[in-house]
Amino acid sequence: MKPFWSKSTVALCVLLASGVASAASKLTPAECNDYPFQPLSKPVTHAQVMQELSELESVGYDPSADDESYYPSDIQLAEARLRLKYRADCLGENVKVPTTRIESSSDLLAPM
């Protein structure tokens, strides 16, 4: 029987690998042509809001952060990063998209 720590290490590696893969993922053509990048003629659905949250998290936004003193600047920065991601993935522009987690005020002020 394998020790507990080796099983935990394998599980942690799998989680980290999936997190890196999701952070580096590109927007799909369907996402490029949907909310929040395109105006809608119908009300926004819950699924669309959850997809937007996932997209914001992929560029560093952490909605569960304990420090709320940077709200709304932290989400505004994530939205700006998401617009860069849209330009890179959907419009084919050559722009760099930061994906680091937004953890401090210096991250909020960092150049993009």
Backbone bond lengths (Angstrom), bond angles and torsions (degrees), N, CA, C in turn:
res aa  C-N    CA-C-N  psi(-1)  N-CA   C-N-CA  omega(-1)  CA-C   N-CA-C  phi
1 M - - - 1.448 - - 1.528 109.16 -
2 K 1.318 116.59 133.68 1.454 121.23 -178.88 1.520 109.92 -75.09
3 P 1.324 116.29 146.18 1.457 119.15 176.22 1.531 111.16 -63.64
4 F 1.311 114.26 154.37 1.459 121.07 -178.75 1.526 111.91 -57.97
5 W 1.326 117.22 -40.67 1.465 119.90 -175.59 1.517 111.85 -64.70
6 S 1.326 118.79 -32.81 1.468 119.43 179.76 1.534 110.57 -70.92
7 K 1.325 117.25 -37.31 1.465 119.87 175.98 1.526 110.52 -65.47
8 S 1.327 115.76 -40.51 1.466 120.57 178.93 1.521 110.79 -64.44
9 T 1.325 116.46 -40.04 1.459 120.60 179.57 1.522 110.91 -63.41
10 V 1.318 116.76 -43.81 1.466 120.44 178.47 1.527 110.01 -62.47
11 A 1.318 117.22 -44.26 1.464 120.65 179.61 1.527 110.95 -62.53
12 L 1.332 116.90 -40.91 1.466 120.66 179.12 1.523 110.85 -64.66
13 C 1.334 117.13 -41.49 1.465 120.66 178.55 1.526 111.49 -61.88
14 V 1.312 117.05 -40.68 1.466 121.15 178.48 1.522 110.31 -64.30
15 L 1.324 117.02 -43.35 1.469 120.41 178.74 1.517 111.16 -63.97
16 L 1.317 117.58 -43.94 1.463 120.31 179.11 1.519 111.56 -63.72
17 A 1.313 116.86 -42.03 1.461 120.35 179.41 1.527 111.11 -63.05
18 S 1.322 117.14 -40.95 1.466 119.25 179.36 1.521 110.62 -69.28
19 G 1.325 117.70 -34.56 1.460 120.78 177.60 1.513 112.07 -66.34
20 V 1.324 117.33 -41.69 1.457 121.57 177.53 1.515 110.38 -65.62
21 A 1.312 116.77 -40.71 1.465 120.22 179.75 1.517 111.09 -64.12
22 S 1.331 117.69 -40.68 1.459 119.17 -179.64 1.515 111.56 -71.82
23 A 1.341 117.42 -34.28 1.462 120.21 179.39 1.522 111.44 -68.90
24 A 1.321 116.81 -31.24 1.450 120.60 -177.19 1.523 112.30 -91.73
25 S 1.318 117.76 -1.59 1.457 119.96 -175.47 1.520 111.22 -69.15
26 K 1.309 113.99 149.48 1.460 120.18 177.73 1.516 109.44 -91.54
27 L 1.323 115.11 157.34 1.457 120.08 173.89 1.525 108.39 -69.80
28 T 1.310 115.74 137.84 1.463 120.38 178.30 1.528 109.15 -80.51
29 P 1.333 117.74 162.39 1.469 119.42 175.93 1.531 112.08 -56.84
30 A 1.335 117.40 -36.51 1.473 119.73 178.24 1.528 110.42 -63.96
31 E 1.336 116.97 -41.62 1.467 120.01 179.00 1.525 111.14 -67.51
32 C 1.330 116.78 -35.98 1.466 120.80 178.44 1.525 112.01 -62.50
33 N 1.322 116.38 -29.56 1.463 120.93 -176.69 1.519 112.86 -103.45
34 D 1.334 116.85 22.46 1.456 121.22 -177.92 1.524 109.38 -130.84
35 Y 1.309 115.90 178.63 1.453 123.40 175.29 1.518 109.24 -57.04
36 P 1.288 121.62 139.29 1.451 131.16 7.43 1.527 114.14 -96.04
37 F 1.335 117.38 8.26 1.462 120.06 -173.82 1.517 114.05 -86.88
38 Q 1.295 117.59 -22.09 1.459 121.49 -178.34 1.527 109.53 -122.44
39 P 1.324 117.55 140.69 1.465 119.69 176.19 1.531 110.57 -63.67
40 L 1.309 115.62 142.73 1.462 120.66 -178.24 1.516 110.65 -108.83
41 S 1.326 115.12 151.20 1.461 119.65 176.45 1.527 111.04 -95.44
42 K 1.345 116.62 -10.76 1.463 122.02 179.87 1.525 109.15 -118.73
43 P 1.323 117.21 165.25 1.463 119.14 175.61 1.534 111.24 -61.70
44 V 1.331 115.59 151.28 1.456 121.71 178.68 1.526 109.08 -69.45
45 T 1.327 116.19 136.04 1.466 120.39 179.59 1.524 110.51 -89.67
46 H 1.317 115.73 163.87 1.460 121.03 176.86 1.530 110.06 -60.48
47 A 1.308 117.81 -40.88 1.465 121.90 179.78 1.534 111.10 -61.23
48 Q 1.333 116.54 -38.47 1.458 120.08 179.15 1.530 110.83 -68.01
49 V 1.322 117.39 -39.19 1.467 120.99 178.13 1.522 109.67 -65.70
50 M 1.326 117.76 -41.83 1.467 120.90 178.94 1.527 110.60 -65.84
51 Q 1.329 118.05 -36.10 1.463 121.37 176.74 1.528 109.90 -65.83
52 E 1.327 117.30 -41.11 1.463 120.02 178.39 1.525 110.08 -63.26
53 L 1.316 117.74 -42.00 1.457 120.79 178.26 1.528 110.24 -60.69
54 S 1.308 117.27 -42.70 1.463 121.40 177.35 1.526 110.59 -61.08
55 E 1.315 116.98 -41.98 1.461 121.30 179.03 1.525 110.67 -65.56
56 L 1.352 117.39 -39.97 1.471 120.78 177.30 1.527 110.90 -64.49
57 E 1.322 116.76 -39.53 1.461 120.48 177.97 1.525 110.92 -65.18
58 S 1.337 118.08 -31.58 1.462 121.20 -178.94 1.525 111.93 -68.29
59 V 1.327 117.83 -16.44 1.464 121.12 177.87 1.523 111.91 -111.63
60 G 1.333 116.92 17.48 1.459 120.14 169.99 1.506 117.79 111.89
61 Y 1.321 119.70 -5.57 1.465 120.41 -178.99 1.519 110.07 -75.10
62 D 1.329 116.46 136.77 1.462 122.01 178.60 1.525 108.76 -124.93
63 P 1.337 117.48 98.48 1.465 119.71 -177.44 1.521 113.46 -67.86
64 S 1.330 117.54 -15.71 1.464 119.72 -178.92 1.523 112.64 -96.06
65 A 1.324 117.99 9.49 1.465 121.04 -179.84 1.524 109.82 -60.78
66 D 1.324 114.93 137.73 1.461 120.26 -177.71 1.524 112.79 -72.38
67 D 1.319 117.31 -28.46 1.457 121.04 -175.38 1.525 110.12 -89.62
68 E 1.308 116.48 105.85 1.467 121.24 -178.92 1.527 112.49 -93.62
69 S 1.331 117.35 6.47 1.462 119.59 -176.71 1.527 112.44 -70.23
70 Y 1.342 118.19 -14.13 1.457 120.90 179.98 1.514 113.08 -102.20
71 Y 1.325 117.56 3.53 1.460 120.43 175.89 1.524 107.28 -78.61
72 P 1.280 122.18 133.70 1.461 129.81 10.17 1.527 114.33 -95.23
73 S 1.345 118.45 3.97 1.467 118.52 -176.04 1.521 112.47 -63.39
74 D 1.344 117.85 -31.57 1.468 118.80 179.90 1.524 111.91 -67.54
75 I 1.320 117.30 -40.86 1.472 118.72 179.14 1.531 110.59 -74.85
76 Q 1.331 117.55 -30.73 1.461 119.67 176.97 1.528 110.84 -66.00
77 L 1.335 116.68 -38.26 1.455 120.49 176.10 1.527 110.24 -64.71
78 A 1.319 116.89 -42.58 1.471 120.56 178.47 1.532 110.09 -63.24
79 E 1.323 117.49 -39.62 1.466 120.12 177.73 1.526 110.89 -63.68
80 A 1.342 117.45 -38.88 1.469 120.77 177.82 1.525 110.00 -65.31
81 R 1.336 116.27 -40.90 1.464 119.77 176.87 1.527 110.87 -64.52
82 L 1.322 116.76 -38.15 1.462 120.46 179.13 1.532 110.76 -66.11
83 R 1.326 116.92 -36.19 1.469 119.24 175.95 1.535 110.61 -64.31
84 L 1.350 116.41 -37.35 1.462 119.54 175.44 1.525 110.61 -63.89
85 K 1.327 115.84 -40.79 1.464 120.22 178.57 1.529 109.88 -62.59
86 Y 1.323 116.97 -40.54 1.467 121.28 176.98 1.530 110.13 -60.79
87 R 1.340 115.94 -45.74 1.466 119.75 -179.65 1.526 110.95 -61.67
88 A 1.333 117.00 -39.69 1.465 120.65 -179.08 1.530 111.70 -72.67
89 D 1.326 117.33 -47.46 1.464 121.38 -173.04 1.525 113.65 -83.15
90 C 1.309 117.87 -34.66 1.462 120.67 -172.32 1.527 113.27 -102.28
91 L 1.330 116.70 -31.01 1.457 119.70 -178.63 1.521 112.37 -104.48
92 G 1.348 116.24 -7.29 1.454 120.63 177.38 1.516 114.69 73.52
93 E 1.331 117.08 17.63 1.462 119.86 178.95 1.525 109.72 -75.71
94 N 1.318 116.11 151.71 1.457 121.70 179.70 1.530 109.30 -91.49
95 V 1.329 116.04 82.49 1.468 121.40 179.34 1.521 108.71 -124.79
96 K 1.325 115.62 148.72 1.466 121.15 177.50 1.518 108.71 -89.24
97 V 1.324 117.01 130.67 1.457 121.98 -179.23 1.526 109.06 -111.60
98 P 1.341 118.31 109.31 1.467 119.91 176.57 1.519 110.23 -67.18
99 T 1.323 117.44 138.90 1.459 120.81 179.63 1.519 112.07 -125.04
100 T 1.322 117.95 9.32 1.456 119.59 -179.55 1.516 110.18 -68.58
101 R 1.304 115.04 152.93 1.458 121.34 179.15 1.525 109.76 -67.76
102 I 1.298 117.50 139.92 1.453 122.73 178.56 1.528 107.06 -86.26
103 E 1.343 116.34 106.87 1.461 119.60 -173.39 1.517 114.46 -116.94
104 S 1.325 118.05 -20.33 1.459 118.27 -175.74 1.512 110.32 -147.59
105 S 1.330 114.86 173.53 1.460 118.86 179.15 1.514 111.33 -63.50
106 S 1.355 118.26 -31.23 1.461 119.53 178.31 1.525 110.37 -66.50
107 D 1.328 117.92 -32.72 1.460 121.10 175.12 1.524 110.65 -65.33
108 L 1.324 116.13 -34.35 1.454 120.23 -178.87 1.530 110.80 -70.51
109 L 1.329 115.96 -29.83 1.448 120.20 -177.14 1.520 113.02 -95.91
110 A 1.338 116.94 -5.21 1.458 121.40 -177.51 1.526 110.29 -63.45
111 P 1.340 116.60 139.98 1.473 118.62 178.01 1.511 111.00 -66.27
112 M 1.326 115.59 148.47 1.468 119.95 -179.74 1.500 109.93 -100.33
